[in-house]
Each structure stands twice: as C-alpha cells, then as structure tokens.
Amino acid sequence: MSENDRVYLVASSIIATLGVPGKVKPLEKEDLKSSPESGETDGEIILRKIKAFLTEKALPETKKELIIRTLQNTLTSDNLNKITAGETQLKRVFNKIVDDLGRYYKIGLTTDFTGKLFNEMYGWLGFSQDKLNDVVLTPSYVAKLLVKLARVDRNSYVWDFATGSAGLLVAAMNEMLIDAKNHITSPDELARKEAAIRAEQLLGLEVLPSIYMLAILNMILMGDGSSNILNKDSLHDFDGKYGFGKITEKFPASAFVLNPPYSAAGNGMIFVEKALGMMEKGYAAIIIQGSSGSGKATDYNRRILKKHTLLASIKMPIDLFIGKSNVQTYVYVFRVNEPHQADDTVKFIDFSNDGYTRTNRKKASVNLKDTSHAKERYEEVVQLVRFGKDKLQLLTEKEYYEGKIDPKNGADWNQAAPVDTRPKLDDFKKTVANYLAWEVSSLIKKQLAVENLPEDHLEELNNFLSDSRIANFRLTKEETLAIDNLNTKTFKKFKVTDIFTVKNTSNLLSRDITENSGSTPYLCASAENNGVSGYISYDDPSFLNRGNCVFIGGKTFVISFQEKDFFSNDSHNLALYLKEKKYSHQNVLLGLATCINLSLRHKYSWGNSISLQKIKHDFVTLPLENGQPDFELLSNLTSALKKLVLKTVDDFVTYKTTELKI
C-alpha cells in the first residue's frame, strides 16, 4: 500500500468501529465476509458504515462528501479487496487494527493516545528530510500550554493556520468544554454551548490531504466531527470565512495557536502575519524555530510589531521534539491589534528545564517522565506571562527576565536574563590551561608516534619545558600587576567587528580529503583537542585559512586560539583576526578568546548558531585603558598564567624524572 493508503485505511477502520449508541452499530470483525459480490465487498461494507456514522454525527453534507471521496478510492481498490486464502487483505488489516488498538479507543480516548497513534502514522507518510520538521506533532502538554497562553475559554473563537493532525484544536476544544462546564449550570444551556463550541468556535486549515484526514480523524475520535477543519492553503486560498455552516460569515477569531512548517517563509512567521492581520482582537501563542526571532524573519517581525504586541518569549527545551526534530524552539505570545511600543515590557522565560526527562528508546515503555514538577512548571509559565514576577516559584530569577525589544529591530526576540560578561581570573586561567594541556598532549602523541621511541616520554616533555618560550617561571612586575589589578579593572563593551576582521572559513569537506597524513590542522566545531580533528595535506591553497586567529565553531559555538594556518570542515565556522597587528600574538589572542566566550556563550548554541551576519551585531566585554581595549593587560595576564600553569607541570615532570632515575 502507498503511504497515504495506510493512513486512510487506519482512519476508515477506526471510524467504522466507533458507532453511535442506539443509532449506528459498530462494525465488528465478523461483519466482513470477504465476499466478491458487488455491493458486499469488505471495502463497500466499511464505506457504508462510515457513511452511516458521519450522517448520524450531523456533519455538513459537503464535509461528509469530502471525507467519503477521500477514503473511497482506498477502500474499494481491487488489491485490498482481492481474496487470498479465504479473506481479503483489507479484512486482515481491519482485524489487526481492532485487536491491537480497539481496546484503547473504545474505552475513552486521551490526547496522549491519539498523539502516539498519529506520530506512528506520520512515520508512514515518507516525508523527505527537508519536510520532517514541517510535520512534527506538537506534544499534548505543549498544545495545552499554547492554548492557555492564548487565554482560550468557553467564549473563544480559535483558529490554526497549519492544523496538522488538529492537536492544537483538540487541546483548545477540551479547554473550552471544561470552562463551559465550570461556568454553566443549566444542562440544556450547557448542551447548546458544547454544540456551538464544536460547530462554530473552532477552525483549522491543512493543505496536505493525508494530514488533513488525520485532523478529521482526531476530531472525530475526541468526540467531534462538525468543526470547521478545511483542506485549504491558509496563505492563498482562505478568505477568513467559515468552511461549513455559516459559509458567508467571517470567522470571528479571538485566539490563534500555531506550530507552523518551519520551511515556510520566515521559518513560518508568514502564517503569523496572515492570521493576526485577519483578527480584530484577542491573543496568539505560537511555537516556532528560535531563529525566527533572532534574524531569519526580521521583516515579518517588524511588520507584525507595527500592529500587534509581543508579550512573552519562552525558550523551550532543545529536546522537546526528540526523535522527530532537533531544532531549538521558542513560544511567542502576542496581544492582537495593539501596536508594540518601545517601552512595552516583554517577559523572557528560559524554560529549558521544563521538568520532563525525555528519551528516544523504541523499546521503552515510557519516553517522557515527570522528574521535576513538570505540570506545576507549565502552569507557572502561564501565570508568569499573565501576571509577572510575583508568580515565580519553581523557576529561578535567572530563568525569568522582564526586558524591552526594539519594534524596528525584529531580531531581538530571544533575550535572556542579563549575564555577567566580565571575565574573572579563573576564566582566563581555564583558557590558558586548556590550551597548554592540548599543546603538551599533542607533543606527547607526536613523540610516541616516532618509531622505536620508549613509552617513557618524560625526558622529551622535560626538554619541551626547557626549550619553551617560558624558560623562567618567575613573574615580572607587569605580570604580577596584571593579576592583582584584574578585579578592580574597568571593563567596557566593544563591537566585535570594531576589534576583529571576521571571516567565514573556507569549507573543505572530509570526503574531499585524499591525504589524511600531513602537518596542517583540520578543524571542526568541537571543544575537544582545541578543535583539531586531525592533520592533513591538501594541494589546493585556496582552502587554507590563515592562522594566528580566534576560531569559532559556528554550529556549536566553541572557541579556540589557532596559531598555525588550518583547514576547516564547515563554512559556518568563523575566523577572527585582530585589527591591531601589533598585539596579534598568542598571549593577547588567548585572552581575547576568553572574553569572547564569556560575552557570547549565553546567546548561541546548537540550534541557534552564530553566523557572520549575527556577529556583526555582537559586543565583547574587554578591559579598558584610556578609552581603548587594554591589550597590554591581556598579554601580561596570559603570560603570567602560562608561567603558573607550566610551573605546576614542570614540578611534576621534575619529580617523576627524579623518581624514575632512583
């Protein structure tokens, strides 16, 4: 069967077995006879049962016809109704579905079950790698979060412009029905309100037919078949009107929820601009790729802020869609039809720790565990967005920040609580120690690689220390002052591009390397081994990058000092060359690497990588002298720390060498 046929067959089998008490008898396994008689084939029997079910559910005629037309080709296909060994393939599949799934969906469905079911069926649809992020399902607890952030209640009119399997609309419907039960005491009035919620207060749009059918199935499974789920392109074919029922009336949307396809323009912000522009009032909550708020959707964001207010920006866990997608996502919350002012407060929440522990083990019975008050944390986020800092309980002040954005910027939506970017002595010492550890380790590996060299390399290491640039471990007056004055030194933020010339590295792919033995470092975005994955030879000099620079591994944001010319595995990596040539040497550049790391590490990570365009807007915190960066202090400080670190190594080597001689 084709991927779509699989989905349609599961949907058909489930709908046929639901039934309507006292009206439509659920289809049983024994009702399928595998007969070749026209009108009595297994597919035709299932189709009749579906028609009866949909009719009794009082679906709009056009919607019922669309569902039947979509399922009919699959159910009446010759291959599925061909009799082999006494029964059809259709009957075998139907029996399997009833046996394996029936006990779940017949005893009362939950969104957790349907989520698992649809995740499995999504896997059948064979989406290309480029589309996998576009069809990822929103977890039910995240759907509930979006609904609450959009302030959905019994009187809301909720729409979703990229409905998928309707998980967000199901969450909205549940919230609306609960609110109705909590506020309406009259049984008759409650029944009317519940019918209105299902038929008139929900609208979803899904352009992919197979996914649209999942949305229809989801709404039916969750007790509704009458809502306005439309198989339309929300960007080009939707005029804002109901698709069924009140087809001449505008849908009076007051709440918008969305998990858009990230491959769309602006990472999906094009859907946000379109939907909010068609609303007169209300709130919106969307979950979207984080880069949309940090540069990939600048023009869309600027236009949105001219008409609507950004209330909150919430950084979600990086593993939220584990096994399906590995992008960093954010939730953005808006107030509709109220232009964002420069003095408006935005609530920035780092929700990386949401209280859940996730795994992606296929054989595990549970891949999501509440390990730190997850439900309470999600409710706290809702309260924080609504009422502010006074609601802080489980989250810390480092995870909650109230700040401002520039409505004319459009790339400053992903802020965090202010970070102390002033480096301390331990920060400089860590950089120096890591670099020297790599140098010593490289020397040892090189020495051990020499044929017939004894395993004991202490003498060679001793020679390295003796012949190194630092033969005298005593600190100079300038070096001592650099350490003593660091804590009282004035620091200032400088634009990175005022201090450095920044370039993307040339990209030499590993598959293009023909000679794996050589003397030129081959760098990658790794924190291990100073970023050096190996040493190679390559004939084309155009791929060689000049050394004596600060190297930034773009995708993972790791920083190192590179003394020698090098090759790089990715053009996203950056090389920073100091403009002050006089100070462009190892001691200063190691100090600058520390400063850059402290200044930018909170901004960038996997899923939100640094780039040549982004770093043009970044600042680095540097020691100040006469209004300019104090490169002399950085030079003396690094020199002093080298001596202190190598003195420790020297003492160890001297001791071990003496011990061996004894």
TAKAUR-V672096 format. One record per residue. N is the residue number from 0. SS is DSSP state (a for helix, b for strand, c for the rest). PHI is phi as a letter, one per 20 degrees, with the letter a starting at -180 (* if undefined). OMEGA is omega in degrees with one decimal (* if undefined). Layout:
# TAKAUR-V672096
n: <N | N>
ss: <SS | SS>
phi: <PHI | PHI>
omega: <OMEGA | OMEGA>
This chain:
# TAKAUR-V672096
n: <0 | 1 | 2 | 3 | 4 | 5 | 6 | 7 | 8 | 9 | 10 | 11 | 12 | 13 | 14 | 15 | 16 | 17 | 18 | 19 | 20 | 21 | 22 | 23 | 24 | 25 | 26 | 27 | 28 | 29 | 30 | 31 | 32 | 33 | 34 | 35 | 36 | 37 | 38 | 39 | 40 | 41 | 42 | 43 | 44 | 45 | 46 | 47 | 48 | 49 | 50 | 51 | 52 | 53 | 54 | 55 | 56 | 57 | 58 | 59 | 60 | 61 | 62 | 63 | 64 | 65 | 66 | 67 | 68 | 69 | 70 | 71 | 72 | 73 | 74 | 75 | 76 | 77 | 78 | 79 | 80 | 81 | 82 | 83 | 84 | 85 | 86 | 87 | 88 | 89 | 90 | 91 | 92 | 93 | 94 | 95 | 96 | 97 | 98 | 99 | 100 | 101 | 102 | 103 | 104 | 105 | 106 | 107 | 108 | 109 | 110 | 111 | 112 | 113 | 114 | 115 | 116 | 117 | 118 | 119 | 120 | 121 | 122 | 123 | 124 | 125 | 126 | 127 | 128 | 129 | 130 | 131 | 132 | 133 | 134 | 135 | 136 | 137 | 138 | 139 | 140 | 141 | 142 | 143 | 144 | 145 | 146 | 147 | 148 | 149 | 150 | 151 | 152 | 153 | 154 | 155 | 156 | 157 | 158 | 159 | 160 | 161 | 162 | 163 | 164 | 165 | 166 | 167 | 168 | 169 | 170 | 171 | 172 | 173 | 174 | 175 | 176 | 177 | 178 | 179 | 180 | 181 | 182 | 183 | 184 | 185 | 186 | 187 | 188 | 189 | 190 | 191 | 192 | 193 | 194 | 195 | 196 | 197 | 198 | 199 | 200 | 201 | 202 | 203 | 204 | 205 | 206 | 207 | 208 | 209 | 210 | 211 | 212 | 213 | 214 | 215 | 216 | 217 | 218 | 219 | 220 | 221 | 222 | 223 | 224 | 225 | 226 | 227 | 228 | 229 | 230 | 231 | 232 | 233 | 234 | 235 | 236 | 237 | 238 | 239 | 240 | 241 | 242 | 243 | 244 | 245 | 246 | 247 | 248 | 249 | 250 | 251 | 252 | 253 | 254 | 255 | 256 | 257 | 258 | 259 | 260 | 261 | 262 | 263 | 264 | 265 | 266 | 267 | 268 | 269 | 270 | 271 | 272 | 273 | 274 | 275 | 276 | 277 | 278 | 279 | 280 | 281 | 282 | 283 | 284 | 285 | 286 | 287 | 288 | 289 | 290 | 291 | 292 | 293 | 294 | 295 | 296 | 297 | 298 | 299 | 300 | 301 | 302 | 303 | 304 | 305 | 306 | 307 | 308 | 309 | 310 | 311 | 312 | 313 | 314 | 315 | 316 | 317 | 318 | 319 | 320 | 321 | 322 | 323 | 324 | 325 | 326 | 327 | 328 | 329 | 330 | 331 | 332 | 333 | 334 | 335 | 336 | 337 | 338 | 339 | 340 | 341 | 342 | 343 | 344 | 345 | 346 | 347 | 348 | 349 | 350 | 351 | 352 | 353 | 354 | 355 | 356 | 357 | 358 | 359 | 360 | 361 | 362 | 363 | 364 | 365 | 366 | 367 | 368 | 369 | 370 | 371 | 372 | 373 | 374 | 375 | 376 | 377 | 378 | 379 | 380 | 381 | 382 | 383 | 384 | 385 | 386 | 387 | 388 | 389 | 390 | 391 | 392 | 393 | 394 | 395 | 396 | 397 | 398 | 399 | 400 | 401 | 402 | 403 | 404 | 405 | 406 | 407 | 408 | 409 | 410 | 411 | 412 | 413 | 414 | 415 | 416 | 417 | 418 | 419 | 420 | 421 | 422 | 423 | 424 | 425 | 426 | 427 | 428 | 429 | 430 | 431 | 432 | 433 | 434 | 435 | 436 | 437 | 438 | 439 | 440 | 441 | 442 | 443 | 444 | 445 | 446 | 447 | 448 | 449 | 450 | 451 | 452 | 453 | 454 | 455 | 456 | 457 | 458 | 459 | 460 | 461 | 462 | 463 | 464 | 465 | 466 | 467 | 468 | 469 | 470 | 471 | 472 | 473 | 474 | 475 | 476 | 477 | 478 | 479 | 480 | 481 | 482 | 483 | 484 | 485 | 486 | 487 | 488 | 489 | 490 | 491 | 492 | 493 | 494 | 495 | 496 | 497 | 498 | 499 | 500 | 501 | 502 | 503 | 504 | 505 | 506 | 507 | 508 | 509 | 510 | 511 | 512 | 513 | 514 | 515 | 516 | 517 | 518 | 519 | 520 | 521 | 522 | 523 | 524 | 525 | 526 | 527 | 528 | 529 | 530 | 531 | 532 | 533 | 534 | 535 | 536 | 537 | 538 | 539 | 540 | 541 | 542 | 543 | 544 | 545 | 546 | 547 | 548 | 549 | 550 | 551 | 552 | 553 | 554 | 555 | 556 | 557 | 558 | 559 | 560 | 561 | 562 | 563 | 564 | 565 | 566 | 567 | 568 | 569 | 570 | 571 | 572 | 573 | 574 | 575 | 576 | 577 | 578 | 579 | 580 | 581 | 582 | 583 | 584 | 585 | 586 | 587 | 588 | 589 | 590 | 591 | 592 | 593 | 594 | 595 | 596 | 597 | 598 | 599 | 600 | 601 | 602 | 603 | 604 | 605 | 606 | 607 | 608 | 609 | 610 | 611 | 612 | 613 | 614 | 615 | 616 | 617 | 618 | 619 | 620 | 621 | 622 | 623 | 624 | 625 | 626 | 627 | 628 | 629 | 630 | 631 | 632 | 633 | 634 | 635 | 636 | 637 | 638 | 639 | 640 | 641 | 642 | 643 | 644 | 645 | 646 | 647 | 648 | 649 | 650 | 651 | 652 | 653 | 654 | 655 | 656 | 657 | 658 | 659 | 660 | 661>
ss: <c | c | a | a | a | a | a | a | a | a | a | a | a | a | a | a | a | a | c | b | c | c | c | b | c | c | c | c | a | a | a | c | c | c | c | c | c | c | c | c | c | a | a | a | a | a | a | a | a | a | a | a | a | a | a | a | c | c | c | c | a | a | a | a | a | a | a | a | a | a | a | a | a | a | a | c | c | a | a | a | a | c | b | b | c | c | b | b | a | a | a | a | a | a | a | a | a | a | a | a | a | a | a | a | a | c | c | c | c | c | a | a | a | a | a | a | a | a | a | a | a | a | a | a | c | c | c | c | a | a | a | a | a | a | a | c | c | c | c | a | a | a | a | a | a | a | a | a | a | c | c | c | c | c | c | c | c | b | b | b | c | c | c | c | c | c | a | a | a | a | a | a | a | a | a | a | a | a | a | a | a | a | a | c | c | c | a | a | a | a | a | a | a | a | a | a | a | a | a | a | c | b | b | b | b | c | c | c | a | a | a | a | a | a | a | a | a | a | a | a | a | c | c | c | c | c | c | b | b | b | c | c | c | c | c | c | c | c | c | c | b | c | c | c | c | c | c | c | c | b | c | c | c | c | b | b | b | b | c | c | c | c | c | c | a | a | a | a | a | a | a | a | a | a | a | a | a | c | c | c | c | c | b | b | b | b | b | b | b | a | a | a | a | c | c | c | c | a | a | a | a | a | a | a | a | c | c | c | b | b | b | b | b | b | b | c | c | c | c | c | c | c | c | c | c | c | c | c | b | b | b | b | b | b | b | c | c | c | c | c | c | c | c | c | c | b | b | b | b | b | c | c | c | c | c | b | b | b | c | c | c | c | c | c | c | c | c | b | b | b | c | c | c | a | a | a | a | a | a | a | a | a | a | a | a | a | a | c | a | a | a | c | c | c | c | c | a | a | a | b | b | b | b | c | c | c | c | c | c | c | c | c | c | c | c | c | c | c | c | c | c | c | c | c | a | a | a | a | a | a | a | a | a | a | a | a | a | a | a | a | a | a | a | a | a | a | a | a | a | c | c | c | c | c | c | c | c | a | a | a | a | a | a | a | a | a | a | c | c | c | c | c | c | c | c | c | a | a | a | a | a | a | a | a | a | a | a | a | c | c | b | b | b | b | b | a | a | a | a | b | b | b | b | b | c | c | b | c | c | a | a | a | c | c | b | b | b | b | b | b | b | b | b | c | c | c | c | a | a | a | a | b | b | b | b | b | b | c | c | c | a | a | a | c | b | c | c | c | b | b | b | b | b | c | c | c | c | b | b | b | b | b | c | c | c | b | b | b | c | c | c | c | c | b | b | b | b | b | c | c | a | a | a | c | c | a | a | a | a | a | a | a | a | a | a | a | a | a | a | a | c | c | c | c | b | c | c | b | c | c | c | a | a | a | a | c | c | c | b | b | b | b | b | b | b | c | c | b | b | c | a | a | a | a | a | a | a | a | a | a | a | a | a | a | a | a | a | a | a | a | a | a | a | a | a | a | a | a | a | a | a | c>
phi: <* | f | g | f | f | f | f | f | f | f | f | f | f | f | f | f | e | f | m | c | g | m | c | c | f | f | f | d | g | f | f | e | d | l | e | e | f | f | n | c | f | g | f | f | f | f | f | f | f | f | g | f | f | f | f | f | f | l | f | g | g | f | f | f | f | f | f | f | f | f | e | f | g | f | f | d | f | f | f | f | e | f | e | c | l | n | b | e | f | g | f | f | f | g | f | f | f | f | f | e | d | g | f | e | e | e | d | o | e | c | f | f | f | f | f | f | f | f | g | f | f | g | f | f | f | m | f | f | g | f | e | g | f | f | d | f | e | f | g | f | f | f | g | f | f | f | f | f | f | e | l | f | c | f | d | f | d | d | c | c | e | b | f | m | e | m | g | f | f | f | f | f | f | f | f | f | f | f | f | f | f | f | d | d | e | f | g | f | f | f | f | f | f | f | f | f | g | f | e | c | d | c | b | c | c | b | e | e | g | f | f | g | f | f | f | f | f | f | f | f | f | e | n | b | c | d | f | e | e | d | e | c | e | f | e | c | d | d | d | n | e | g | e | c | m | e | f | e | d | f | f | e | g | c | b | c | c | a | c | e | f | f | e | f | g | m | l | o | f | f | f | f | g | f | f | f | f | d | d | e | b | o | c | c | c | c | d | b | f | g | f | f | e | c | q | e | c | g | f | f | f | f | f | f | f | f | c | c | d | e | e | b | c | c | e | e | g | f | d | g | d | g | n | d | b | d | e | f | d | c | d | d | d | c | d | e | m | b | g | f | e | f | e | f | e | d | e | d | c | e | d | g | d | e | n | d | d | d | c | c | e | f | e | f | f | c | d | c | c | e | d | b | l | f | f | f | f | f | f | f | f | g | f | f | f | f | d | n | g | f | e | f | c | e | f | e | f | f | e | c | b | d | b | c | c | e | g | e | e | n | c | d | e | d | e | c | g | g | d | f | e | f | f | d | g | f | f | f | f | f | f | f | f | f | f | f | f | f | f | f | f | f | f | f | f | f | f | f | f | f | g | m | f | f | f | f | d | f | f | f | f | f | f | g | f | f | e | f | f | d | e | d | e | f | f | f | f | f | f | f | f | f | f | f | e | g | f | d | f | e | d | b | e | d | f | g | f | e | e | c | e | d | c | f | f | f | d | d | f | f | f | e | e | d | c | e | d | a | c | e | f | d | e | c | e | c | e | e | l | l | n | e | e | r | c | c | c | b | f | e | f | f | e | e | d | f | e | l | b | e | d | c | f | g | f | d | l | d | d | b | e | d | e | e | g | b | d | c | e | b | f | f | f | d | d | d | d | f | f | f | g | g | d | e | c | g | g | f | f | f | f | f | g | f | f | f | g | f | f | d | f | f | e | c | a | f | n | b | e | f | b | f | f | f | f | f | d | e | c | c | e | c | f | d | b | l | n | c | g | e | f | f | f | f | f | f | f | f | f | f | f | g | f | f | f | f | f | f | f | f | f | f | f | g | f | f | f | f | f | f | f | f>
omega: <174.1 | -179.5 | 180.0 | 179.4 | 178.5 | -179.8 | -178.1 | -179.1 | 177.1 | 179.3 | -179.7 | -177.0 | -178.5 | -179.0 | -177.5 | -176.9 | -178.9 | -179.2 | 175.0 | -175.3 | 177.6 | -175.9 | -177.6 | -179.2 | 177.5 | 177.5 | 178.9 | -178.4 | -176.5 | 178.1 | 177.9 | -172.8 | -175.7 | -178.4 | 176.4 | -176.0 | 178.9 | -178.2 | -178.1 | 176.4 | -178.6 | -179.5 | -179.7 | 177.4 | 178.7 | -178.0 | 177.9 | -178.7 | 178.0 | 178.6 | 180.0 | 179.9 | -177.5 | 177.7 | -178.9 | 178.3 | 176.7 | 175.5 | 172.6 | -173.8 | -178.8 | 179.4 | 179.1 | -179.8 | 178.9 | 179.8 | -179.4 | -178.8 | -179.6 | -175.4 | -170.1 | -178.1 | 179.3 | -173.6 | -176.5 | -179.3 | -177.7 | -176.8 | -178.2 | -177.9 | 177.2 | -175.7 | 177.6 | -178.7 | 172.3 | 178.9 | -178.4 | 174.4 | 179.4 | 179.4 | -179.6 | 179.3 | 179.0 | 179.5 | -179.9 | -179.5 | -179.9 | -177.6 | -172.5 | -175.4 | -172.7 | -177.4 | 179.2 | -171.7 | 178.4 | -178.7 | 179.8 | -173.9 | 172.4 | 178.4 | 177.8 | 179.6 | -178.3 | 176.8 | 178.3 | -180.0 | -177.7 | 174.2 | 179.3 | -177.7 | 174.7 | -179.7 | 179.2 | -166.6 | 171.1 | 178.2 | 175.4 | -179.3 | -179.8 | -175.4 | -175.3 | 178.8 | -177.0 | -174.1 | -179.6 | -178.4 | 176.7 | 177.1 | -173.9 | -178.6 | 174.6 | 176.0 | 179.0 | 177.4 | -178.9 | -179.1 | -179.8 | 178.2 | 177.6 | 175.1 | 180.0 | 173.6 | -173.5 | -177.0 | -178.7 | 169.1 | -168.1 | 172.6 | -177.1 | -174.2 | 174.7 | -163.1 | -175.4 | -179.7 | 174.2 | 179.5 | -179.8 | 179.0 | 175.2 | 179.0 | 178.5 | 179.8 | 179.3 | -179.9 | -179.8 | 179.8 | 177.6 | -179.7 | 178.2 | 179.2 | -178.5 | -174.1 | -177.1 | -176.7 | -179.2 | 179.5 | -178.9 | 178.8 | 179.0 | 179.8 | 178.5 | -179.2 | 178.9 | 178.1 | 179.3 | 178.7 | -176.7 | -172.2 | -169.0 | -169.9 | 178.1 | 177.0 | 178.9 | 179.6 | 178.1 | -173.1 | -177.9 | -175.6 | -177.8 | 178.4 | 176.6 | 179.5 | 175.5 | 178.6 | 177.7 | -179.8 | -178.6 | -179.0 | 177.8 | -179.7 | -178.2 | 171.1 | -178.3 | 174.8 | -170.8 | -176.1 | -176.6 | 172.3 | -171.8 | 176.3 | -176.6 | 172.0 | -174.6 | -177.3 | -172.1 | -172.3 | -174.3 | -177.1 | 177.7 | -177.5 | 174.0 | 176.2 | 179.1 | 178.9 | -177.0 | -169.4 | 178.7 | -175.9 | 173.9 | 174.5 | -174.0 | -173.5 | 175.4 | 177.4 | -178.6 | 175.9 | -171.6 | 162.8 | -168.2 | 169.6 | -173.2 | 178.8 | 179.3 | -177.9 | -179.2 | -176.6 | -179.2 | -179.7 | 176.0 | 177.5 | -179.3 | 179.5 | -178.3 | -175.8 | -178.7 | 179.2 | 179.9 | -179.1 | 177.5 | -178.1 | 172.8 | -175.3 | 179.0 | 175.0 | -178.3 | 170.4 | -168.3 | 178.5 | -173.7 | -178.4 | 177.3 | 179.5 | -176.6 | 173.8 | -175.9 | -177.2 | -172.6 | -176.8 | 177.9 | -177.2 | 178.6 | -179.4 | 178.6 | -176.6 | 175.5 | -175.6 | -171.7 | -175.8 | 171.7 | -178.2 | -174.4 | 174.8 | -172.6 | 177.9 | -176.6 | 179.9 | -178.3 | -178.5 | -175.9 | -178.5 | -175.7 | -178.9 | -179.3 | -176.7 | -178.4 | -179.2 | 173.7 | -178.6 | 174.5 | 169.6 | 175.9 | -178.4 | -175.8 | 163.7 | -171.1 | 173.6 | 172.5 | -174.3 | 179.6 | 178.0 | -178.4 | -178.7 | 177.4 | 178.8 | 175.2 | 179.2 | 179.4 | -176.4 | 173.4 | -176.2 | 179.0 | 175.3 | -177.7 | 177.1 | 178.7 | 170.4 | -175.2 | 172.2 | 179.7 | -179.6 | -175.5 | -176.1 | -178.9 | 178.6 | 179.3 | 178.7 | 179.2 | -178.9 | 174.8 | -175.6 | -179.6 | 174.0 | -175.5 | -177.2 | 178.9 | 179.2 | 179.4 | 177.7 | 179.1 | 177.8 | 177.3 | -179.3 | 179.7 | -179.9 | -176.3 | -169.1 | 175.4 | -168.3 | -178.3 | -178.2 | 177.4 | 175.8 | -179.1 | 177.1 | -178.4 | 178.6 | 176.0 | -177.9 | -179.1 | -176.0 | 175.1 | -176.1 | -177.6 | 169.2 | 175.9 | -177.8 | -179.3 | -178.5 | 178.2 | -179.4 | -176.4 | -175.9 | -173.3 | -177.6 | 177.2 | 177.3 | -178.3 | -177.6 | 175.8 | -176.6 | 178.6 | -178.0 | 177.0 | -179.1 | -179.5 | 178.4 | 177.5 | -178.0 | 179.3 | 178.8 | -179.2 | -178.3 | 179.9 | -179.3 | 179.7 | 177.0 | 177.5 | 179.0 | -179.7 | 179.3 | 178.8 | 178.9 | -179.1 | -180.0 | 179.3 | -179.5 | -178.6 | -179.1 | 179.6 | -175.8 | 176.6 | 177.6 | 178.7 | 179.4 | -178.7 | -175.3 | -174.7 | 179.4 | 179.0 | 178.4 | 178.0 | 178.5 | 178.0 | -179.0 | -177.9 | -175.7 | -175.8 | -180.0 | -179.4 | 180.0 | -179.0 | -174.4 | 178.4 | -177.8 | 173.7 | 178.2 | -179.5 | 180.0 | 178.1 | 179.0 | 179.9 | 178.4 | -175.8 | -173.5 | -174.3 | -176.2 | -178.0 | -177.3 | 175.0 | 177.5 | 179.5 | 177.6 | 176.5 | 175.7 | -175.4 | -176.2 | 171.2 | -177.7 | -174.0 | 160.8 | -173.9 | -180.0 | 166.3 | 178.0 | 173.6 | -172.0 | 175.3 | -177.4 | -177.6 | -178.8 | -179.1 | -178.5 | -178.6 | -178.2 | -176.3 | 176.0 | -177.9 | -176.1 | -177.8 | -179.6 | 174.3 | -169.5 | 173.1 | -177.1 | -178.3 | 177.3 | -179.2 | 169.0 | -180.0 | 178.8 | -176.6 | 178.4 | 178.2 | 178.5 | -172.3 | 168.5 | 177.5 | -169.6 | -173.9 | -176.8 | -178.8 | 179.2 | -177.2 | 178.5 | -179.1 | 179.6 | -177.4 | -175.5 | 169.0 | -176.7 | 176.6 | 173.5 | -167.3 | -171.1 | -176.8 | -178.5 | 170.1 | -172.9 | 177.2 | 172.5 | 179.1 | -177.6 | -174.7 | 170.2 | -172.1 | 168.3 | -177.6 | -175.9 | -172.8 | 179.7 | 174.8 | 177.6 | -176.8 | 172.8 | -176.8 | -177.5 | -177.4 | -178.8 | 177.5 | -173.5 | -178.3 | -176.6 | -176.8 | 177.5 | -169.7 | -175.0 | -179.3 | -176.4 | 174.0 | 176.8 | 179.3 | 177.0 | 177.0 | -178.0 | 179.6 | 179.8 | -179.5 | -175.4 | -170.0 | -171.9 | 179.5 | -176.4 | -169.6 | 179.7 | 174.9 | -177.4 | 175.3 | -169.9 | 175.9 | 178.2 | 179.0 | 179.6 | -177.0 | -174.5 | 176.9 | -179.9 | -174.4 | 179.8 | 177.9 | -179.0 | -174.2 | 174.8 | -171.2 | 174.4 | -179.5 | 176.2 | -177.5 | 176.3 | -178.8 | -179.0 | 178.4 | 178.8 | 179.8 | -179.9 | -178.9 | -179.9 | 179.7 | 178.8 | 179.2 | -178.3 | 174.9 | -178.8 | -178.5 | -179.9 | -177.6 | 175.3 | 177.7 | 179.0 | -179.2 | 178.3 | -179.2 | -178.5 | 178.8 | -179.9 | -177.2 | 178.9 | 177.6 | -178.8 | -179.9 | -179.6 | 177.9 | *>
